[in-house]
Amino acid sequence: MITIGQLARYVGVSVKTVRVYHDKGLLPEPERDASGYRRYSADDAIELVKIRTLAEVGVPLARIRDLRSADDAAFQQALGQIDDDLTDRIRDLRATRDRLRRLAAGRLASLPEDVGRHLEQLTRWGFTPSWVDLQRDLWILAFATHPDRAVTLFRDQAEMLTTPALRQLFLAYDQARDLDADDPRIDNLAHRIVEATLARYGPDQLPALDDGISEIPALIQGTVNASSPAWRRLDRLIRSRLGR
């Protein structure tokens, strides 16, 4: 039989942690012996190792308490779910590590080849360097955080720009950046964009800034708006006239 201090040292936790486990009902607290000390057995050490292992992989203490009272079948099923969760976490951590390594190598700004070609095409179409730079930064952000969703958004925008009339609207949007926010051309442009949006998507299938899949659309629009008072007013007018 061993003391709480010895138990803690053997298992690799602090005495305070053992007492927390007692308070949470995870580990039964033994009675004191004649000398006034609580003595722990090998079984207590084994139970503490199990609790520590579950806690270290992120299982909440309340969940551990439930697992300790579960029958063997339920316990094994729960362990399988925890294993699946850990596998997902490991995959996410490896993806994060890869992004950090690309950052360290100066390759964070890498984009799919079709996005790079699209950015070059923007220049040939007459978009300003500021617009091209803004688009590059936004697509870097989108592909770095939500690559699958970014692909869909990019294809939609690239397809729109192949239509001359829609491309002229984007060019007008770009050129409106330095206008005064109260310039009447802002109202006219908002009207034209609303008409084109309704014609492209229909009134019942308008693209949402935040469709529940990710925050990318709202983030992109917010970044654009922050670049220009005229663009902020243009966005407000478009939203208002589309009923958003």
C-alpha positions as CSV (number, residue, x, y, z in Angstrom):
1,M,0.0,0.0,0.0
2,I,1.3,3.5,-0.8
3,T,0.5,7.1,0.1
4,I,-1.1,9.6,-2.2
5,G,2.3,11.3,-2.8
6,Q,3.8,8.0,-3.9
7,L,0.8,7.2,-6.1
8,A,1.1,10.5,-7.8
9,R,4.8,10.1,-8.5
10,Y,4.4,6.5,-9.8
11,V,1.7,7.5,-12.3
12,G,3.2,10.9,-13.2
13,V,0.6,13.3,-12.0
14,S,0.5,15.8,-9.1
15,V,-1.1,15.2,-5.7
16,K,-3.5,18.0,-6.6
17,T,-4.6,16.2,-9.7
18,V,-5.3,13.0,-7.7
19,R,-7.5,15.1,-5.3
20,V,-9.3,16.6,-8.2
21,Y,-10.1,13.2,-9.5
22,H,-11.4,12.3,-6.1
23,D,-13.6,15.4,-6.0
24,K,-15.0,14.6,-9.5
25,G,-15.8,11.1,-8.5
26,L,-13.4,9.5,-11.0
27,L,-11.2,7.8,-8.4
28,P,-12.6,6.4,-5.1
29,E,-10.9,7.9,-2.1
30,P,-9.7,5.2,0.3
31,E,-10.4,5.4,4.1
32,R,-7.6,6.5,6.3
33,D,-5.6,3.9,8.1
34,A,-4.7,3.8,11.9
35,S,-1.9,6.3,11.4
36,G,-4.3,8.8,9.6
37,Y,-3.0,8.3,6.1
38,R,-4.9,7.2,3.0
39,R,-3.3,4.1,1.5
40,Y,-3.6,3.2,-2.2
41,S,-3.3,-0.2,-3.8
42,A,-2.0,-1.4,-7.2
43,D,-5.6,-1.4,-8.5
44,D,-5.8,2.3,-7.6
45,A,-2.7,3.0,-9.6
46,I,-4.0,1.1,-12.6
47,E,-7.3,3.1,-12.4
48,L,-5.3,6.3,-12.1
49,V,-3.3,5.4,-15.2
50,K,-6.5,4.9,-17.2
51,I,-7.9,8.2,-16.0
52,R,-4.7,10.1,-16.8
53,T,-4.5,8.5,-20.3
54,L,-8.1,9.5,-21.2
55,A,-7.6,13.0,-19.8
56,E,-4.4,13.5,-21.7
57,V,-6.1,12.8,-25.0
58,G,-8.7,15.4,-24.3
59,V,-11.6,13.4,-22.9
60,P,-13.6,15.7,-20.5
61,L,-13.6,14.6,-16.9
62,A,-17.3,14.3,-16.8
63,R,-17.1,11.9,-19.8
64,I,-14.4,9.9,-18.1
65,R,-16.6,9.5,-15.0
66,D,-19.3,8.1,-17.2
67,L,-16.9,5.8,-18.9
68,R,-15.6,4.4,-15.6
69,S,-19.1,3.3,-14.7
70,A,-20.0,1.9,-18.2
71,D,-20.1,-1.8,-19.0
72,D,-17.3,-3.3,-21.1
73,A,-19.2,-3.1,-24.4
74,A,-20.1,0.6,-23.9
75,F,-16.5,1.3,-22.7
76,Q,-15.0,-0.3,-25.8
77,Q,-17.4,1.5,-28.1
78,A,-16.5,4.8,-26.4
79,L,-12.8,4.1,-26.8
80,G,-13.4,3.4,-30.5
81,Q,-15.0,6.8,-30.9
82,I,-12.2,8.5,-29.0
83,D,-9.7,6.7,-31.3
84,D,-11.6,8.1,-34.4
85,D,-11.6,11.6,-32.9
86,L,-7.9,11.3,-32.3
87,T,-7.3,10.2,-35.9
88,D,-9.2,13.3,-37.1
89,R,-7.1,15.5,-34.8
90,I,-3.9,14.0,-36.0
91,R,-4.9,14.6,-39.6
92,D,-5.7,18.2,-38.9
93,L,-2.5,18.7,-37.0
94,R,-0.5,17.3,-39.8
95,A,-2.2,19.6,-42.3
96,T,-1.4,22.5,-39.9
97,R,2.2,21.4,-39.7
98,D,2.4,21.3,-43.5
99,R,1.1,24.8,-43.7
100,L,3.6,26.0,-41.2
101,R,6.4,24.4,-43.1
102,R,5.2,26.1,-46.3
103,L,5.2,29.4,-44.4
104,A,8.7,28.8,-43.1
105,A,9.8,28.0,-46.7
106,G,8.1,31.2,-48.0
107,R,5.5,29.2,-50.0
108,L,2.3,30.2,-48.1
109,A,1.3,32.4,-51.0
110,S,1.2,29.5,-53.4
111,L,-2.1,29.2,-55.3
112,P,-3.6,26.7,-57.7
113,E,-2.3,27.3,-61.2
114,D,-5.7,28.3,-62.6
115,V,-6.0,31.0,-59.9
116,G,-2.6,32.3,-60.9
117,R,-3.6,32.4,-64.6
118,H,-6.8,34.1,-63.6
119,L,-5.0,36.9,-61.7
120,E,-2.8,37.5,-64.8
121,Q,-5.9,37.7,-66.9
122,L,-7.3,40.4,-64.6
123,T,-4.4,42.6,-65.5
124,R,-4.9,42.0,-69.2
125,W,-8.6,42.9,-68.9
126,G,-7.6,46.3,-67.3
127,F,-8.2,45.8,-63.6
128,T,-6.0,48.0,-61.4
129,P,-2.9,46.6,-59.6
130,S,-4.7,47.3,-56.3
131,W,-7.6,45.1,-57.3
132,V,-5.4,42.3,-58.5
133,D,-3.4,42.4,-55.3
134,L,-6.5,42.4,-53.2
135,Q,-7.9,39.4,-55.1
136,R,-4.6,37.6,-54.7
137,D,-4.6,38.1,-50.9
138,L,-8.2,37.0,-50.6
139,W,-7.7,33.8,-52.6
140,I,-4.6,33.0,-50.6
141,L,-6.7,33.3,-47.4
142,A,-9.5,31.3,-48.9
143,F,-7.4,28.5,-50.2
144,A,-5.3,28.3,-47.0
145,T,-8.3,28.0,-44.7
146,H,-11.1,26.3,-46.7
147,P,-9.7,25.0,-49.9
148,D,-12.7,23.0,-50.9
149,R,-15.1,25.9,-50.5
150,A,-12.6,28.3,-52.1
151,V,-12.6,26.2,-55.3
152,T,-16.4,26.6,-55.7
153,L,-16.2,30.4,-55.0
154,F,-13.3,30.8,-57.4
155,R,-15.0,29.0,-60.3
156,D,-18.1,31.0,-59.9
157,Q,-16.3,34.3,-60.0
158,A,-14.0,33.2,-62.9
159,E,-17.0,32.1,-64.9
160,M,-18.8,35.4,-64.4
161,L,-15.7,37.3,-65.6
162,T,-15.8,35.4,-68.9
163,T,-19.1,37.2,-69.7
164,P,-18.2,40.7,-71.1
165,A,-21.2,42.5,-69.6
166,L,-20.5,41.1,-66.1
167,R,-16.8,41.8,-66.5
168,Q,-17.6,45.4,-67.2
169,L,-19.5,45.5,-63.9
170,F,-16.5,44.1,-62.0
171,L,-14.3,46.7,-63.8
172,A,-16.7,49.5,-62.7
173,Y,-16.6,48.1,-59.2
174,D,-12.8,48.3,-59.2
175,Q,-12.8,51.8,-60.6
176,A,-15.4,53.0,-58.0
177,R,-12.9,52.4,-55.2
178,D,-11.6,56.1,-55.1
179,L,-15.0,57.7,-55.6
180,D,-16.7,59.8,-52.9
181,A,-19.1,57.6,-51.0
182,D,-22.0,60.0,-52.0
183,D,-21.1,60.0,-55.7
184,P,-24.3,59.3,-57.7
185,R,-22.4,56.9,-59.8
186,I,-22.4,54.6,-56.8
187,D,-26.2,54.4,-56.8
188,N,-26.2,53.7,-60.6
189,L,-23.6,51.0,-60.2
190,A,-25.5,49.3,-57.4
191,H,-28.7,49.3,-59.5
192,R,-26.8,47.6,-62.4
193,I,-25.2,45.0,-60.1
194,V,-28.6,44.1,-58.5
195,E,-30.1,43.7,-62.0
196,A,-27.2,41.5,-63.1
197,T,-27.3,39.4,-59.9
198,L,-31.1,38.8,-60.2
199,A,-30.7,37.9,-63.9
200,R,-27.9,35.4,-63.1
201,Y,-29.2,33.7,-60.0
202,G,-32.9,34.5,-59.9
203,P,-34.7,36.0,-56.9
204,D,-34.9,32.7,-55.0
205,Q,-31.3,31.5,-55.3
206,L,-29.2,34.5,-54.5
207,P,-25.7,33.7,-53.2
208,A,-25.4,34.3,-49.5
209,L,-22.5,36.0,-47.8
210,D,-22.6,33.3,-45.1
211,D,-24.4,30.1,-46.2
212,G,-23.4,28.1,-43.1
213,I,-20.6,26.2,-45.0
214,S,-17.9,28.7,-44.0
215,E,-17.2,32.3,-43.2
216,I,-15.3,32.9,-46.4
217,P,-17.9,34.9,-48.4
218,A,-18.6,37.3,-45.5
219,L,-14.8,37.6,-44.8
220,I,-14.0,38.4,-48.4
221,Q,-16.8,41.1,-48.6
222,G,-15.7,42.5,-45.3
223,T,-12.1,42.9,-46.4
224,V,-13.2,44.5,-49.7
225,N,-15.5,47.0,-47.8
226,A,-12.7,47.9,-45.5
227,S,-10.6,49.1,-48.4
228,S,-12.9,51.9,-49.6
229,P,-15.8,54.0,-48.2
230,A,-17.3,53.9,-51.7
231,W,-17.2,50.1,-51.7
232,R,-18.8,50.0,-48.3
233,R,-21.7,52.1,-49.4
234,L,-22.0,50.1,-52.6
235,D,-22.3,46.9,-50.6
236,R,-25.0,48.4,-48.3
237,L,-27.0,49.5,-51.4
238,I,-26.8,46.1,-53.0
239,R,-27.8,44.3,-49.8
240,S,-30.7,46.7,-49.3
241,R,-32.1,46.3,-52.8
242,L,-31.7,42.5,-52.8
243,G,-33.5,42.4,-49.4
244,R,-30.6,41.0,-47.4
